[in-house]
């Protein structure tokens, strides 16, 4: 990874968001091929950051450059060709999976083009195959399970053929097997297609296992950023989440893993910490 | 997929066939019955009474019924699309209330501006236009996004208009009152050919224009933010479609009075038949609405002949019953 550090997204002193809650001077850079996770407690500004990037919320100051071009000045259509988003919820589930995935080709449609081209369908099918939902092609979304819908949303986002894929808690409503399935897929896309991924994720251990970079937000500010073992230190986590934790390397991946400590065991932990020091 | 597409196109063809059948039925039935066999004879003899009834009364009425039904249904499907709410129909936004108030004001004040048969339509359209303007300005706010606010504004303006209308009725003479109520009930009897042509061109024009936004409407099914993320200019889409749909409704109301339920029931039925892909739904709703109003008009003319039922009454009753039957059955077209 070291040899090709070409920046894709450069965020600098970004402020903005809601009236009652604002991002404060957020600055980070995503390189091409990064798989970055945004972590932080509830209300720390994770979604606000994504929404500000997308222009759903107003930026009040700072710069957001995508390949050197200011994002907020980019026409929506051009932006949709560069950034695709997977959110947690699909509003209308009466459409068929193919219809839904084909919506991903909208940013490339010409003004008077009424029907999709054959190549659009071919692309949609390619990404449905990749995400393993091609077998549901003509079924309505409503007949799919939560995990399968997430995969369909992923296929739709891929059909946009973006440079940057934004994921808003892709695993929050899934069981562990689907969590691993979805994240494995994202990793594959990241490694094989070179897709840059920025993902909001609550689960610190999944974030640690999959991401090469973590951005830890707290109260609208970027608290710490870096590789998982730089960010997931117990002192940092305890400060931000106000919860006592222990971190140990994952026996398989070697990445830091965060363990929670119930209140009645805290005394025991404190004694151990004193002895170790 | 091929089969599915074929089925959808087939449905449109079926609608077209029914439309032609209903049109013929509408042309042949009435006080003076013209039979199938007479038709070629009547068409060749332009001096016969049947010919004049056909050309001067029934054809214009048929065209008007089609244009009004199609327009109301189209407006309904567009508004439901931009608001993503199945209960919105052209009249929910207060357009009918505004139009009625405009007409009532003119009738009560006894103003006889020299507009001839244009007087009441112009008054109705002015009333509708003011309402649309108010809903647009008060409801849109800074962003186009605030759908609930807009709906509530429409409903409130509707209430205010109907209260003012009641007030006008309470102070008007019996004759004026009769005229206002008669206008409100809706009628497809329109002697002025220019108005009929206006309605026809208006409906077809808006129908064609909305097809530029069919993809945007499809994207909006995922929600406004998602549509923006797919590169759709949501603000522009919502504003243009809102204005087109409400002007078209204003035109309908000012020419034919209040004909309710078409904009609610027909789009709902069509959604069930062809799904919610607006590329086909717009056409299906347009044709379906026209067909529905033609059939209702024939029934209104023939059920208690020689008297005539107000067509708005008939669409309200049949539409309402149809809607209840649909809702009580399993599986709504609006799955959330």
Interface residues (C-beta under 8 A of the other chain):
Chain A: X54 X55 X56 X76 X77 X78 X79 X80 X81 X83 X84 X85 X87 X90 X91 X92 X93 X94 X95 X98 X99 X103 X104 X106 X107 X109 X111 X112 X114 X115 X137 X138 X142 X160
Chain B: X1 X4 X84 X211 X212 X214 X215 X218 X219 X221 X222 X223 X225 X226 X228 X229 X230 X231 X232 X233 X275 X276 X277 X279 X333 X334 X335 X336
